[in-house]
Amino acid sequence: MTRYFDLHSTVLIVVGHGLLPEEEDRPIAYELKRLVNTRAGGADGRAAVVVTDVWIMNNELGDFFPAIALGGPGVNGFTAQIYEDLPVAFTHDDRVFVQVAEAEKRAAVWGMDQAATREAMAAFVSEGLLEKFLDLVWTRRG
């Protein structure tokens, strides 16, 4: 069975490529994917897919998907590309950051190390920012 991804409602969770982000950030990304897919409730076109920064930055279609960058700018090229333009929605001790740009349907969830990135992901969920992001993505098309 062929699987299709909706450009407007499939949420990309973007991790860096390389040993460190693959080992440390990818497991967190799959936790986030599970949460998004649970929230989607099986609705047509609503899902999350984990991809690398190399894919999104080298694929023209990447610009159309809503995306959450996971991992800091030192290990995730996509985070490095977008974080300076995203407003900070949550921060803690200058080591945990959640940034969300509603109009662009982009978010960056990262920390200064793996523990801080995990804390950022937890805050993204517990502070209601994931829910707000998904509501934005799944109610406003285009």
Protein Blocks (a to p, Z undefined) as FASTA:
>chain_A
ZZdddfklpccddddedjklmmmmmmmmmmmmmmmmmmnnopghiacddddfklmmmgmk
lmmpccddeddfklmmklmmmmmmpccfbdchhlaccdddfklopacdddfbfklmmmmm
mmmmmnommmmmmmmmmmmgZZ
